[in-house]
Amino acid sequence: MTEEAMEKPVVRSAWARRDNRFKIPPEAAKRQGLITRMALESFATKDEAIAYLNGECIALAGRPLDLATHSPKGLEQVVADLRNRS
């Protein structure tokens, strides 16, 4: 057997695959983090906050997490909606 054949193959970890996935722009990630934190502070439980962020909101005409992540104006709308719920 050759020395090359005896070497173990390189095994990539799950983290190595992450490089190929879509990454949101830094500003969108900041807005996403901000609105998530605000929702967690606004609702009594984590499950309620997640349901709000991922559910369709009639008042906003869309999913709050998507709207807030997409643009600064969307973030403002979701922040206002959260404040109105308090």
N, C-alpha and C positions, 0 to 999 in steps of 0.2 A: 504494500500500500504506500502511496506517496504521502509526503508530509501535508500537502494541500488537502487530500481526501480525509485525513485524520482530524483536521481542524473542524470545530463545530461551526455550523452555519450561523450567520448573524440573525438574531431574532429581534424583531422590532416590537417595541412595547406599544400599548394602546395609545400612548401619547404621540408616538411618531405619526400615526394616522391623522391626528388633529391638524397637521400642517396643510392637508389637502382640503379641509373644509372651509366653507365660507365664513369670513370674519366680518362683523359689522364695523363700520368706521368708528374711530375713537369717540367722536362727539355723540353719535347715536348710542354708544355703550354708556356714556355718562348719563344721558337722558334716561336710558332704561334703568340704570342703577338708582337714579334719583327718584323716579316714579315708583319703583318697587319699594324703596325704603319708606316713602311717604305713605303708600298703601298699607304697608305693614304697621305703621304707626297709627293709621286712621281706623283700622278695623280691629275688632276684639280678638280675632284669631288669625293665624297665618292662612288657614284654609279659606276664610272669607276674603282676605286680601288677594289671594291667588285667583279665586273665582271671579272677583271683580276685574282684575287685570286681564284675564283670559276670556271673559264672557263678553257677549255683545251688549253694548250700552246704547239704549235708544236715544238718550239725551245727546250722546256724542256721535251717534251714527257709525259706530264701529267698536273694535276692541280697544280698550284704553291703553294696553301695553303697546300695541302696534302704532296707535296715534302718537303717543308720547315719544316713542323711539324714532318715528319717521321724521319729525320736524320740531323746531323750537315752538312754533305756533301750536302744534298738536300737544306738546308738553304743557303749555299754558292752559289749554282747554281742559286737559285731564286734571291738572292741579286745581283749577277752578271748580271742577265737578267734585273732587274730593273735599274741598273746603265747604261746598254747599251741603254735603252729606253730613258734616259734623254738627 
